[in-house]
């Protein structure tokens, strides 16, 4: 049972690590998209001024960018919450593993003690 349990726990740890890496990659992507949106906003303002676009149109375009930014922020928060839930699952699995390892060590100690008793008998 022990090798299978450890193998299953290793597999769970690998899955959690893969999810954590995936969340980090998505966070980096969100950050990059935010930077691109900010740069696009700056370029848009520059072009708008150069083309003589009225202030009302600039305000309308800004509202669209703010909405897009808010959507990205909500998606980011959802990913963070999901990542935190996975981290909690991982911590619970780790605690369970540690508890089971302590039980295994205790059982090993008892077995060794019994073996010594048998050998001395």
RODREN-957296 format. One record per residue: residue in one letter; x negated, y negated, z negated of N, C-alpha, C in turn. Coordinates in steps of 0.02 Angstrom, whole numbers, plus 50000, padded with zeros to 5 digits. Each point is the difference from the previous one (the first is absolute). Layout:
REM residues N
aXYZXYZXYZ/...
This chain:
REM residues 121
x499595006150000500414993950000499574993750000/x499465000249964499594993949992499744997350067/x499705004250043499764997250064500564997050042/x500585003349999500564997450039500254993449972/x500034999649934500224993849967499524994450016/x499355001349993499514994850015500024998150074/x500115004950043500044998650072500614995650015/x500565001649968500614996050010499904992949974/x499674999449943499884993349972499504996150042/x499505003550027499524996750046500374997450061/x500455004250026500394998050059500434994049984/x500314999949941500424994449979499574993749995/x499405000649970499544994349993499824997450069/x499875004550048499824997950068500584996350032/x500625002549989500584996750028500084993049971/x499924999449935500064993549967499464995250026/x499385002550007499464995850025500144997750071/x500275004650042500174998250068500554994650001/x500495000649956500534995049996499714993349977/x499545000249952499694993949974499604996650056/x499625004050039499614997250055500474997050053/x500555003550014500494997650049500294993349977/x500174999549935500274993849973499494994350006/x499365001649986499484994950006499934997650072/x500035004850047499954998150071500584995550020/x500605001749975500594995950016499944993149969/x499744999649940499904993549968499514995850040/x499465003150025499514996450041500344997550065/x500425004250029500364998150060500464994149987/x500365000249944500444994549982499604993649991/x499435000449965499584994149991499784997250067/x499795004450045499784997850066500584996750038/x500605003049995500584997150034500184993149971/x499924999349934500134993549969499524994850027/x499355001850004499504995450026500164998050072/x500205005150039500174998550070500614995450004/x500495001149956500604995749999499814992849982/x499554999349951499784993349981499634996750058/x499565003850033499644997250057500494998150056/x500495004350011500504998650052500394993749982/x500154999149937500364994049978499584993750014/x499365000449984499554994350013499964998550075/x499925005350040499964999150073500664997050026/x500555002549973500664997650021500084992649985/x499794997949940500054993049982499574995750047/x499405002450014499544996350044500314999450070/x500245005650026500314999950067500624995650001/x500395000549946500624996149997499844992550002/x499494998049961499814993050000499744997950069/x499605004450030499724998450067500554999450052/x500515004149994500535000050050500564995149983/x499944996749943500514995049982500665003149978/x499985006049973500615003349977500274996149940/x500654999349997500304996249946499935003649933/x500014996249945499925002749932500555005149984/x500604999150025500545004749987499825007050026/x499725000250059499815006450029499445003449960/x499524995849977499465002749958500295003049936/x500484996549969500315002449939500365006750012/x500355000550056500365006250017499515005850010/x499454998750033499505005150012499685002249933/x499874995049957499725001549933500475004549960/x500654998750003500485004249965499965007250024/x499925000950065499925006750027499375003449973/x499454996249995499385002849973500075001749926/x500354995649963500125001449929500405006449992/x500525000850041500415006149997499585006150014/x499584999750050499565005650017499525001449943/x499744994749969499555000849943500375003249941/x500634998049988500385002949945500135007450012/x500155001950061500095007150016499365003949987/x499444997250021499355003349988499875000749926/x500174994849961499895000149928500435005449967/x500635000650020500445005249972499725006950017/x499795001050062499715006450019499385001549959/x499594994949989499405000949959500195002149929/x500484996649970500215001749932500285007149997/x500375002150051500265006850001499435005050003/x499484998550039499435004550004499635000349934/x499944994249967499664999849934500395004349950/x500674999149999500415004049954499935007450014/x500015001850064499925007050020499325002649978/x499494996050010499325001949980499965001049925/x500334995549962500005000649927500365006349978/x500555001750034500375006149983499565006250014/x499654999950056499555005650015499455000449948/x499754994249978499474999949950500255002949934/x500624998249982500295002849939500085007650005/x500235002350059500065007250012499325003349992/x499494996850028499325002749996499775000349927/x500154994749962499804999949930500355005549960/x500655001050015500375005349967499705006950018/x499855000950064499705006450021499325000949967/x499614994649994499345000449968500085001849926/x500494996949966500125001649930500205007349992/x500435002250045500225007049998499405004650011/x499584998350048499405003950013499555000349938/x499894994349969499584999849941500295004249944/x500654999749992500345004049949499925007450014/x500095001950063499935007050019499285002349993/x499534995550016499295001849992499835001149927/x500284995949956499895000949928500285006749977/x500605001750025500305006549983499565005750025/x499744999250062499565005150028499375000849958/x499714994449980499395000249959500145003449933/x500574998549971500195003149936500095007550010/x500345002050055500105007150013499335003550013/x499544996650036499345002850012499635001249933/x500044995049957499695000649934500285005949962/x500655000850002500315005649965499785006750031/x499975000250066499785006150033499285001749982/x499574995050001499305001149981499955002449928/x500404997149957500005002149930500225007349994/x500525001850037500255006949999499475004850028/x499664997950054499485004250029499445001349949/x499804994749965499485000849949500225004749945/x500624999449980500275004549949499995007250024/x500195000950064500015006850028499285002850005/x499544995850021499315002350006499705001749933/x500194996349949499715001349934500365005849966/x500585002050024500375005549968499735006850020/
